[in-house]
Amino acid sequence: MLGLVRRSAVPEPAALLGAAGLLPFVVGAIGGFLPGQTGAWLRGALLGYAAVILSFMGGVHWGLAMTAARPSFLRYGASVVPALLGWAGLLIGGRPGFVILAASFASLLAYDLGAVRSGEAPAWYPRLRWPLTLAVCACLVLALLAA
């Protein structure tokens, strides 16, 4: 039983680095309410950071596809969609950009959960992804309100 608990626990480096990665989301979302150029700059920085992190999250699936027993166009293809959506959200910008990014993070979470159910991602992954995704989406919605 103890071995099962350890396997489902989030590795400490992933938990700590994931939590640290929230800092730019929080700063961008709260700072986005500042008046003038500062608030606008911080909202733009948040859009850029969210696009980069969404692309990074897609890269997780590229890595999982590389370690799979059989290559799959679906798995590899699905891994590049987050980067494309992040790019679209960044290019469109403003309120629509925040909506695209928040929806993309939520959709990627659903895809991640499916990967765990099918045994393609580690069992602990949802315990990391749920709180991080909720925080990211909350920050993006907050920034949307400031835009």
JOGIMO-V900014 format. One record per run of one state. SS is the DSSP state (H for helix, E for strand, L for the rest). FROM is the first residue (numbers start at 1). TO is the last residue. Records with the same first field share a line. If there is no record, write none. Layout:
SS: FROM-TO  FROM-TO
This chain:
L: 1-1  9-11  21-22  32-35  68-72  93-93  118-124  147-147
H: 2-8  12-20  23-31  36-67  73-92  94-117  125-146
